[in-house]
C-alpha cells in the first residue's frame, strides 16, 4: 500500500523544550522507530513539518547583526528541508529500513493573490508568555497569536496550488525508495508575469501539501501524525473526548483552529472526498495502529463500515458500505482481518462477484469497497479484469485460509 505521512514539526520538538540539535535528533530517532515498520511493509512518502525549526532560524537570522536584512522565510524553509530531511534519512536507515531513503528539496506553487497573505495564521517558532510575545512583536515586526495557553508568532500560510517536484517524487516511489519531500509544506514560490519563480514570505501548511502529494502520487492512505492522540470533541472543555471516526458528513458545521487542527482536518477531508479512501490523524507512537483504525481518528467517506455480505462462510469482515443488499452478518471481524483489509484497498473499478448469499451473480461497484476474503464461500474480488494480489481465480488462498471456489466473472 502507498501511504503518505504528514509528520508534525511539534512531534520533533515539543512545546517548551530547548531547540538543541541533540534534543531534536533524539525525537527523530524515536519517530524513525515508529515509522520504520510502515517503510518496510508499504511504499512510504514522508512530509514533515517545520514550525518550531523555521521559527528558530528566523529568530537567529533576525538577530544576526552581520546581515543587512534577515533571510526570507522561503529560504529558511529550504534550510529546514535539508536539515530535517538529513536527520530523518539517517534515522530511518539506522532503524532498519533497507530501501533507499531520499530527501527531496521541494517547491510549492502558491497564488500571489491568496488572501492568506493578509491574514497570518501559521504558528512558527517557540512559545512565549503574552507579555514576551508582545515585546517580540514590537521589536521584530511580528504578528503573534494565542496558541493554547501561550503565544507564538504567526505568518501567512497560502494554500498550495501545485507541488513542482511531484512527478519526481512519484518516480522515486515507483523505484522503491522511501521519499521525504514537501518538508515544511514546501518552499513557497509564485510565478511572475514572465513565468519566473520567486520565493515569498510565507510557510505553507505541510498537511495541505501532504494531501496534494497523496493525490498526485496515487496514495491509498493519508496519515497525519502530531503530538495529540486524536481529534478531540469539545476540545478545551471539561467534556473533551477523543473522536474515533469522523465522516465527511460529521465534519459539516464543525470548526477547528485554523493554526493547528483545522488544516489537518481539511487535508484529510480533501483526500477522502477526492478518493473515497480513508485518512487518519493521531500520535506518532501510534502510527502502525492508525493504519488499521485502532488508534487516533479515522476520517471516512459519507458513511461508515457495514459487514461483509459474502455468504454462509463469511466471517463478517468489514466492507465499506455503498452497495445495496448488505444484509448478512456471520460473525465479528477479527483484528487480523480488519488489519489486512485496512492495508489492501481496492482499485476504483473493482467488480465484486459474490459466490453465495445476497447479490449472487450481480456486478457490484463502489469506489472504496473492501472485500471479505475468508471462508469456504467467500466472495472473490476481480480487480480490473485480473486476479487480486492475494486471491486466485479458483480459491481464496491467502495463508491457506478459505478453500471454496470463486465464481467466474461474467463477460
C-alpha positions as CSV (number, residue, x, y, z in Angstrom):
1,X,0.0,0.0,0.0
2,X,1.2,3.5,-0.8
3,X,1.0,5.8,2.3
4,X,1.7,9.5,2.6
5,X,2.6,10.5,6.2
6,X,2.5,14.1,7.4
7,X,4.7,14.4,10.4
8,X,4.2,17.4,12.6
9,X,7.1,19.7,13.4
10,X,5.9,19.7,17.0
11,X,6.3,16.0,17.2
12,X,10.0,16.6,16.6
13,X,10.4,19.4,19.1
14,X,7.8,19.5,21.8
15,X,6.4,22.6,23.5
16,X,8.7,24.2,26.0
17,X,11.8,22.1,25.0
18,X,15.1,23.7,24.3
19,X,15.6,23.6,20.5
20,X,19.0,22.0,20.7
21,X,20.1,19.7,17.9
22,X,20.5,16.7,20.1
23,X,17.0,17.1,21.5
24,X,15.5,17.1,18.0
25,X,17.7,14.2,16.8
26,X,16.5,12.1,19.8
27,X,12.9,12.7,18.9
28,X,13.6,11.9,15.2
29,X,15.2,8.7,16.2
30,X,12.0,7.8,18.1
31,X,10.0,8.9,15.1
32,X,12.0,6.6,12.9
33,X,11.3,3.6,15.1
34,X,7.6,4.3,14.8
35,X,7.8,4.8,11.0
36,X,10.2,2.0,10.1
37,X,7.5,-0.7,10.2
38,X,5.5,1.3,7.7
39,X,8.5,1.9,5.5
40,X,9.3,-1.8,5.5
41,X,5.8,-3.0,4.7
42,X,4.5,-0.2,2.4
43,X,5.5,2.4,-0.1
44,X,6.1,5.5,2.1
45,X,6.3,9.2,1.4
46,X,7.0,11.4,4.4
47,X,6.1,15.1,4.5
48,X,7.5,16.7,7.7
49,X,6.5,19.9,9.4
50,X,9.0,22.6,10.4
51,X,7.1,25.2,12.5
52,X,9.4,25.2,15.6
53,X,12.5,24.9,13.4
54,X,11.8,27.6,10.8
55,X,10.8,29.9,13.7
56,X,14.2,29.3,15.4
57,X,16.1,30.0,12.2
58,X,14.0,33.2,11.6
59,X,14.9,34.4,15.1
60,X,18.6,33.7,14.6
61,X,18.8,35.4,11.3
62,X,16.9,38.3,12.6
63,X,19.3,38.8,15.4
64,X,22.4,38.4,13.2
65,X,23.9,41.9,13.0
66,X,26.3,40.9,10.2
67,X,23.3,40.8,7.9
68,X,21.7,43.8,6.3
69,X,18.3,42.0,6.5
70,X,17.0,38.7,7.8
71,X,16.8,35.7,5.5
72,X,13.4,35.4,3.9
73,X,11.1,32.6,5.1
74,X,11.2,30.7,1.8
75,X,14.9,30.3,2.1
76,X,14.6,29.2,5.7
77,X,12.0,26.6,4.7
78,X,14.6,25.2,2.3
79,X,17.2,25.1,5.1
80,X,14.8,23.1,7.3
81,X,14.1,20.7,4.5
82,X,17.8,19.8,4.2
83,X,18.3,19.6,8.0
84,X,15.3,17.6,9.0
85,X,15.5,15.5,5.8
86,X,19.0,14.5,6.6
87,X,18.2,13.6,10.2
88,X,15.2,11.5,9.1
89,X,17.1,9.8,6.4
90,X,19.8,8.7,8.8
91,X,17.4,7.7,11.5
92,X,15.2,5.6,9.2
93,X,18.3,3.8,7.8
94,X,19.6,3.2,11.4
95,X,16.1,1.9,12.3
96,X,16.5,-0.9,9.8
97,X,14.9,0.5,6.6
98,X,16.8,-1.1,3.8
99,X,15.2,0.8,0.9
100,X,16.9,3.9,-0.3
101,X,15.7,6.9,1.8
102,X,15.9,10.2,-0.2
103,X,15.2,13.7,0.9
104,X,13.9,15.9,-1.9
105,X,14.1,19.7,-1.8
106,X,10.5,20.6,-2.8
107,X,8.9,23.8,-4.1
108,X,5.2,24.5,-3.9
109,X,3.5,27.0,-6.2
110,X,1.1,29.3,-4.4
111,X,-1.3,32.1,-5.6
112,X,0.2,35.6,-5.1
113,X,-3.4,36.8,-4.6
114,X,-4.2,34.3,-1.9
115,X,-6.0,36.2,1.0
116,X,-3.9,34.3,3.5
117,X,-1.1,36.8,2.9
118,X,-3.2,39.4,4.6
119,X,-4.3,37.2,7.5
120,X,-1.4,35.3,9.1
121,X,-2.5,32.0,10.9
122,X,0.5,29.6,10.7
123,X,2.3,29.2,14.0
124,X,6.1,29.0,13.9
125,X,8.8,29.2,16.5
126,X,8.9,28.9,20.2
127,X,6.1,29.5,22.7
128,X,6.1,32.7,24.8
129,X,4.1,34.3,27.6
130,X,1.7,37.1,26.3
131,X,4.0,39.8,27.6
132,X,7.1,38.4,26.0
133,X,5.2,37.7,22.7
134,X,4.0,41.3,22.7
135,X,7.5,42.6,23.3
136,X,9.0,40.5,20.5
137,X,6.2,41.5,18.1
138,X,7.1,45.2,18.6
139,X,10.8,44.5,18.4
140,X,10.7,42.3,15.2
141,X,7.5,43.5,13.5
142,X,5.9,40.1,14.0
143,X,2.2,39.2,14.2
144,X,1.6,37.0,17.3
145,X,-1.4,34.9,18.4
146,X,-2.5,32.8,21.2
147,X,-1.7,29.0,20.9
148,X,-3.4,27.2,23.7
149,X,-2.3,28.8,27.0
150,X,0.8,30.5,25.4
151,X,1.6,32.7,22.5
152,X,3.6,32.2,19.2
153,X,4.5,34.1,16.1
154,X,2.1,33.6,13.1
155,X,2.9,34.0,9.4
156,X,1.0,33.9,6.2
157,X,0.1,30.3,5.0
158,X,-1.3,30.4,1.5
159,X,-2.9,27.2,0.1
160,X,-0.7,25.0,-2.1
161,X,-1.6,25.1,-5.8
162,X,0.9,22.6,-7.2
163,X,4.0,20.8,-6.0
164,X,6.6,21.3,-8.6
165,X,8.6,18.2,-7.9
166,X,5.6,15.8,-7.6
167,X,6.4,13.8,-10.8
168,X,10.0,13.2,-9.5
169,X,8.5,12.1,-6.1
170,X,6.3,9.6,-7.9
171,X,9.2,8.2,-9.9
172,X,11.2,7.7,-6.7
173,X,8.3,5.9,-5.0
174,X,7.8,3.7,-8.1
175,X,11.5,2.8,-7.9
176,X,11.1,1.5,-4.3
177,X,12.6,4.5,-2.4
178,X,11.3,6.0,0.8
179,X,10.7,9.6,-0.2
180,X,11.0,12.6,2.2
181,X,9.5,15.7,0.4
182,X,7.3,18.7,0.9
183,X,9.1,19.4,4.1
184,X,7.6,22.4,5.9
185,X,4.9,22.5,3.3
186,X,7.4,23.1,0.5
187,X,9.4,26.2,-0.4
188,X,6.7,28.7,-1.3
189,X,7.0,30.3,-4.7
190,X,4.9,32.3,-7.2
191,X,5.4,32.9,-10.9
192,X,6.0,36.5,-12.0
193,X,4.4,37.8,-15.3
194,X,7.4,36.5,-17.2
195,X,6.9,33.0,-15.8
196,X,9.9,33.2,-13.5
197,X,9.7,31.6,-10.0
198,X,10.1,33.9,-7.0
199,X,10.1,32.9,-3.3
200,X,7.5,34.5,-1.0
201,X,7.4,35.3,2.7
202,X,5.2,32.5,3.9
203,X,5.1,29.0,5.3
204,X,2.7,26.6,3.6
205,X,0.9,24.2,5.8
206,X,2.5,20.8,5.5
207,X,-0.7,18.9,6.0
208,X,-2.3,20.5,3.0
209,X,0.8,19.9,1.0
210,X,0.8,16.2,2.1
211,X,-2.8,15.9,0.8
212,X,-1.8,17.3,-2.6
213,X,1.1,14.9,-2.7
214,X,-1.1,12.0,-1.7
215,X,-3.4,12.7,-4.6
216,X,-0.5,13.3,-7.0
217,X,1.3,10.0,-6.2
218,X,-1.9,7.9,-6.0
219,X,-1.7,7.1,-2.3
220,X,-4.0,4.7,-0.7
221,X,-4.0,6.3,2.7
222,X,-3.1,9.7,4.2
223,X,-1.8,9.7,7.8
224,X,-1.4,12.9,9.8
225,X,0.9,12.4,12.8
226,X,1.1,15.0,15.5
227,X,1.6,15.5,19.2
228,X,-2.0,14.6,20.2
229,X,-3.6,11.1,20.3
230,X,-6.8,12.0,18.3
231,X,-9.1,14.8,17.3
232,X,-11.0,15.9,20.3
233,X,-14.7,16.6,20.5
234,X,-15.4,19.7,22.6
235,X,-11.7,20.5,22.8
236,X,-10.6,22.7,25.7
237,X,-13.7,21.9,27.8
238,X,-14.5,19.5,30.6
239,X,-16.4,17.4,28.1
240,X,-13.5,16.9,25.8
241,X,-13.4,13.3,24.3
242,X,-11.4,11.7,21.5
243,X,-13.3,11.0,18.3
244,X,-12.5,7.6,16.9
245,X,-14.1,8.2,13.5
246,X,-15.4,11.2,11.5
247,X,-17.2,11.0,8.3
248,X,-17.4,13.8,5.8
249,X,-20.9,14.4,6.9
250,X,-19.8,14.7,10.5
251,X,-17.4,17.5,9.6
252,X,-20.2,19.7,8.2
253,X,-20.9,22.5,10.6
254,X,-17.8,21.8,12.8
255,X,-15.0,24.2,13.1
256,X,-11.4,23.7,14.1
257,X,-8.5,26.0,14.9
258,X,-7.0,27.5,11.7
259,X,-3.5,27.4,13.1
260,X,-3.4,23.8,14.4
261,X,-6.1,21.1,13.9
262,X,-8.0,22.9,11.2
263,X,-5.5,22.2,8.3
264,X,-5.2,18.6,9.4
265,X,-8.9,18.0,9.2
266,X,-9.1,19.9,5.9
267,X,-6.2,17.9,4.4
268,X,-7.8,14.6,5.4
269,X,-11.2,15.6,4.2
270,X,-9.8,16.7,0.8
271,X,-8.1,13.4,0.3
272,X,-11.1,11.3,1.4
273,X,-13.5,13.4,-0.7
274,X,-11.3,13.0,-3.8
275,X,-10.5,9.3,-3.5
276,X,-13.2,7.6,-1.4
277,X,-10.4,6.2,0.7
278,X,-9.6,6.8,4.4
279,X,-7.3,9.1,6.2
280,X,-6.2,9.3,9.8
281,X,-5.0,11.7,12.5
282,X,-3.1,10.7,15.6
283,X,0.0,10.4,17.7
284,X,3.4,9.4,16.2
285,X,3.8,6.5,18.5
286,X,0.5,5.0,17.3
287,X,1.4,5.1,13.6
288,X,1.1,1.4,12.9
289,X,-2.3,1.2,14.7
290,X,-3.5,4.3,12.8
291,X,-3.4,2.3,9.5
292,X,-5.9,-0.2,10.9
293,X,-8.1,2.3,12.6
294,X,-7.3,1.0,16.1
295,X,-5.9,4.4,17.3
296,X,-6.4,8.0,16.6
297,X,-9.2,9.5,14.5
298,X,-10.1,7.9,11.1
299,X,-11.7,10.2,8.5
300,X,-14.1,8.2,6.3
301,X,-16.4,8.9,3.3
302,X,-20.1,9.8,3.8
303,X,-21.0,6.6,5.6
304,X,-19.2,4.2,7.9
305,X,-18.5,0.5,7.5
306,X,-21.0,-2.3,7.1
307,X,-20.5,-6.0,7.4
308,X,-19.4,-8.2,4.5
309,X,-22.3,-9.8,2.5
310,X,-20.2,-12.7,1.2
311,X,-22.4,-15.6,2.3
312,X,-22.6,-18.6,4.6
313,X,-18.8,-19.0,5.1
314,X,-18.1,-15.3,5.7
315,X,-16.5,-14.2,9.0
316,X,-18.1,-10.7,8.9
317,X,-15.1,-8.8,7.8
318,X,-15.6,-5.0,7.4
319,X,-16.7,-3.9,4.0
320,X,-17.1,-0.2,3.3
321,X,-20.7,0.4,2.5
322,X,-22.1,1.7,-0.8
323,X,-23.8,-1.3,-2.4
324,X,-27.4,-2.2,-1.6
325,X,-28.1,-5.6,-0.2
326,X,-25.6,-6.0,2.6
327,X,-27.9,-7.9,4.8
328,X,-25.9,-10.8,6.2
329,X,-23.5,-10.8,9.2
330,X,-22.0,-14.2,10.0
331,X,-19.8,-13.0,12.9
332,X,-17.5,-10.3,14.1
333,X,-14.3,-9.4,12.2
334,X,-11.1,-10.2,14.0
335,X,-8.4,-7.6,14.5
336,X,-6.2,-9.5,12.0
337,X,-8.9,-9.4,9.4
338,X,-9.6,-5.7,9.9
339,X,-5.8,-5.0,9.7
340,X,-5.5,-7.0,6.4
341,X,-8.3,-5.1,4.8
342,X,-7.0,-1.7,6.1
343,X,-3.8,-2.4,4.2
344,X,-5.3,-3.8,1.0
345,X,-7.5,-1.1,-0.6
346,X,-9.1,-2.0,-3.9
347,X,-9.0,-0.1,-7.1
348,X,-11.9,2.2,-8.1
349,X,-13.0,-0.2,-10.8
350,X,-13.2,-3.3,-8.7
351,X,-16.1,-5.6,-9.5
352,X,-17.5,-7.9,-6.8
353,X,-19.0,-11.3,-7.8
354,X,-20.4,-13.0,-4.7
355,X,-20.4,-16.8,-4.7
356,X,-23.3,-17.1,-2.3
357,X,-25.8,-15.1,-0.4
358,X,-27.2,-11.7,-1.3
359,X,-26.4,-10.3,-4.7
360,X,-25.2,-13.6,-6.3
361,X,-24.1,-13.1,-9.8
362,X,-24.6,-9.3,-9.7
363,X,-21.9,-6.9,-10.8
364,X,-21.4,-4.5,-7.9
365,X,-19.4,-1.3,-8.0
366,X,-18.2,1.1,-5.4
367,X,-15.0,3.2,-5.4
368,X,-14.0,2.4,-1.9
369,X,-15.2,-1.1,-1.3
370,X,-13.1,-3.7,0.5
371,X,-14.0,-7.3,0.1
372,X,-14.1,-10.2,2.5
373,X,-11.6,-12.9,1.6
374,X,-12.3,-15.5,4.3
375,X,-14.5,-18.7,4.4
376,X,-15.4,-21.5,2.1
377,X,-17.9,-19.5,0.2
378,X,-16.3,-16.1,0.4
379,X,-17.0,-13.6,-2.3
380,X,-14.0,-13.2,-4.6
381,X,-12.6,-9.9,-5.9
382,X,-11.8,-9.3,-9.6
383,X,-9.8,-6.2,-10.0
384,X,-9.6,-4.5,-13.4
385,X,-10.1,-7.9,-15.1
386,X,-7.3,-9.7,-13.3
387,X,-6.8,-11.6,-10.1
388,X,-6.1,-9.6,-7.0
389,X,-2.7,-10.0,-5.4
390,X,-3.9,-12.4,-2.7
391,X,-6.9,-14.2,-4.2
392,X,-6.7,-16.6,-7.1
393,X,-9.3,-17.2,-9.7
394,X,-10.3,-20.6,-8.2
395,X,-10.0,-20.2,-4.5
396,X,-9.2,-17.9,-1.6
397,X,-5.6,-18.9,-0.9
398,X,-4.2,-16.2,1.3
399,X,-2.3,-18.0,4.1
400,X,-4.3,-21.2,3.2
401,X,-7.5,-19.6,4.5
402,X,-10.7,-20.3,2.7
403,X,-11.0,-23.3,0.4
404,X,-14.1,-22.5,-1.6
405,X,-14.3,-21.9,-5.3
406,X,-14.9,-18.5,-6.8
407,X,-17.4,-17.6,-9.4
408,X,-16.1,-16.7,-12.8
409,X,-16.6,-13.1,-13.7
410,X,-19.2,-12.6,-16.4
411,X,-18.0,-11.4,-19.8
